Amino acid sequence: MRSQLCLPLFLTALVFYLNISKINAQIDTIKSIHLDSMIWKKISDYRQSIGVRPLKKFETKKLREYSLMIAQRNLPKGVHAVHSNQAGERYNAECLFVSIRTGNNGKIYDEIYSDLMKGKYDRFATQCVEAWIASPSHQEAISDHDNVIVSIGTIITAEKMKDGTYKIHFVSYYHGLSDNPDHCQKCYANIK
C-alpha cells in the first residue's frame, strides 16, 4: 500500500518540478563544437590570407576541455573585455573574447535567438575573429607561425527577461600550441 501511494506522489512532484523548470527557464546555454570549428576555420583562412601556414589540427580533447573551462570561468563575470596573453617562448598563445549584448528590441533578440537555436552561428564566429584581428596582441597570437594546434571553447547564454529586455553573453577562448615538440615538450605530449 505504501509503495502504491509513493509512486503517484513522486510522479506529481516530478510533473510539478518540470513545469516550474519550464516557467523559470529564461536562460539558454549553448556550447557548440560546430561554432568552435567555425571560428577555427575562420582563423585558419585568415592565416592563409596573410601568408602564414594554416592551422594544422583542431584539438578536441584535453585542450578543448581546458578552453571550455576558461570560457565557463569568464561567463559569469559580466565583464566587457577582450584579453590576450603570450606565455613562455612563443609556443603557447591564448586569446579570450567576451561580448555582452543587451537591449530591449525583442525583434533583434528573437532573430539572434532563432539563429542560435537553428545552429546558425556565423555572426558570432565572424564577430569573434574580426575582433581578434583588429587587436594587435590578438592578431599576433592567432597568426603566430608555430601555433598550429588550436582549440576553441565557446559558450553563449541567451536570456530574455519578462520586461522585454534581453542579454546575450558570448565567451570564446582560443588556445594555440606549437607543433614543434622542442618548443614545449610537456604541452605537446599532453595532447597527443
C-alpha positions in Angstrom: 0.0 0.0 0.0 2.8 2.4 0.9 4.6 1.8 -2.4 1.3 2.4 -4.3 0.9 5.8 -2.6 4.6 6.8 -3.1 4.5 6.4 -6.9 1.7 8.9 -7.6 3.2 11.4 -5.1 6.6 11.0 -6.9 5.0 11.5 -10.3 3.1 14.5 -9.1 6.2 16.1 -7.7 8.2 15.3 -10.9 5.5 16.9 -13.1 5.3 19.9 -10.8 9.2 20.3 -10.9 9.3 20.0 -14.7 6.5 22.7 -15.1 8.3 25.0 -12.7 11.6 24.5 -14.6 9.9 25.4 -17.8 8.4 28.6 -16.2 11.8 29.6 -14.8 13.9 28.5 -17.7 14.7 32.0 -19.0 18.4 31.3 -19.8 19.6 29.1 -22.6 23.2 27.9 -22.7 24.8 26.9 -25.9 28.1 25.0 -26.2 28.7 24.0 -29.8 31.7 22.3 -31.4 30.2 23.5 -34.7 30.7 27.1 -33.6 34.1 26.4 -32.3 35.2 24.7 -35.5 33.7 27.7 -37.5 36.0 30.1 -35.5 38.9 27.7 -36.0 38.3 27.7 -39.8 38.0 31.5 -40.0 41.3 31.8 -38.2 42.9 29.3 -40.5 41.6 31.1 -43.5 42.8 34.4 -42.2 46.3 33.0 -41.6 46.5 31.8 -45.2 45.3 35.2 -46.5 48.3 36.9 -44.8 50.8 34.2 -45.9 51.0 32.3 -42.7 50.6 28.5 -42.8 47.1 27.3 -42.0 46.1 25.7 -38.7 47.0 22.1 -38.6 44.8 20.5 -36.0 41.5 21.3 -34.2 42.2 19.7 -30.9 39.0 18.3 -29.4 40.2 16.5 -26.3 42.2 17.9 -23.3 42.9 21.3 -24.9 39.2 21.8 -25.8 38.2 20.8 -22.3 40.6 23.4 -20.9 39.3 26.0 -23.4 35.7 25.4 -22.3 36.7 25.6 -18.6 38.3 29.0 -19.2 35.2 30.2 -21.1 32.9 29.0 -18.4 35.0 30.8 -15.7 34.7 34.0 -17.6 30.9 33.7 -18.4 29.5 34.8 -15.0 31.9 37.7 -14.5 29.9 40.0 -16.7 33.0 41.9 -17.9 33.1 43.6 -21.3 36.6 42.7 -22.0 39.0 41.2 -24.6 42.2 39.7 -23.3 45.3 38.2 -24.7 48.3 36.6 -23.2 51.5 35.3 -24.8 53.2 32.8 -22.4 56.6 31.3 -22.4 58.8 31.5 -25.5 56.1 31.9 -28.1 54.9 28.3 -28.0 51.6 28.9 -26.3 49.1 31.6 -27.3 45.8 32.4 -25.6 43.0 34.8 -26.5 39.8 35.5 -24.7 36.8 37.2 -26.3 33.8 38.3 -24.2 30.8 40.1 -25.7 27.7 41.0 -23.8 24.8 42.4 -25.9 21.8 43.8 -24.1 18.8 45.7 -25.3 15.1 45.9 -25.4 14.4 45.3 -29.1 12.5 42.0 -29.0 12.7 41.5 -32.7 16.5 41.7 -32.8 16.7 39.2 -29.8 14.2 36.9 -31.5 16.2 36.9 -34.7 19.5 36.2 -32.9 17.9 33.6 -30.7 16.3 31.9 -33.7 19.7 31.7 -35.4 21.2 30.2 -32.3 18.5 27.6 -32.0 19.0 26.7 -35.7 22.8 26.4 -35.3 23.4 29.5 -37.4 26.5 30.8 -35.7 28.2 32.7 -38.4 27.5 36.2 -36.9 29.2 35.0 -33.7 32.2 33.4 -35.3 32.7 36.5 -37.5 32.4 38.9 -34.6 35.0 37.0 -32.6 37.6 36.6 -35.3 37.2 40.1 -36.6 37.7 41.5 -33.0 40.9 39.4 -32.6 42.2 40.5 -36.0 41.5 44.2 -35.0 43.5 43.9 -31.8 47.3 43.9 -32.3 48.0 41.5 -29.5 45.3 39.1 -30.5 46.2 39.3 -34.2 49.8 38.4 -33.3 48.6 35.4 -31.2 46.3 33.9 -33.8 48.8 34.5 -36.7 51.8 33.1 -34.9 53.6 30.8 -37.4 54.3 28.0 -34.9 51.0 27.8 -33.1 49.0 25.4 -35.4 47.5 23.0 -32.9 44.5 25.0 -31.7 41.3 24.6 -29.7 38.4 26.9 -29.3 35.9 26.8 -26.4 32.8 28.9 -26.8 29.8 29.3 -24.5 26.8 31.5 -25.3 23.9 32.3 -22.9 20.8 33.9 -24.1 18.3 35.4 -21.7 15.1 37.2 -22.2 13.6 39.0 -19.2 9.9 39.4 -18.6 10.2 43.2 -19.1 11.2 42.6 -22.8 14.9 43.3 -22.3 17.5 40.7 -23.3 21.1 39.7 -22.7 23.3 37.6 -24.9 26.6 36.7 -23.3 29.2 35.2 -25.7 32.6 34.0 -24.5 35.2 32.4 -26.8 38.6 31.2 -25.7 41.4 30.4 -28.1 44.4 28.3 -27.1 47.1 27.5 -29.6 50.2 25.3 -29.3 53.3 24.9 -31.4 53.6 21.7 -33.4 57.4 21.8 -32.7 57.9 19.4 -29.8 61.2 21.2 -29.0 59.3 24.3 -28.0 57.0 22.7 -25.5 57.7 19.1 -24.7 55.2 19.0 -21.8 52.4 20.8 -23.6 52.8 18.9 -26.8 52.9 15.5 -25.1 49.7 16.2 -23.2 47.6 16.5 -26.3 48.9 13.5 -28.3 
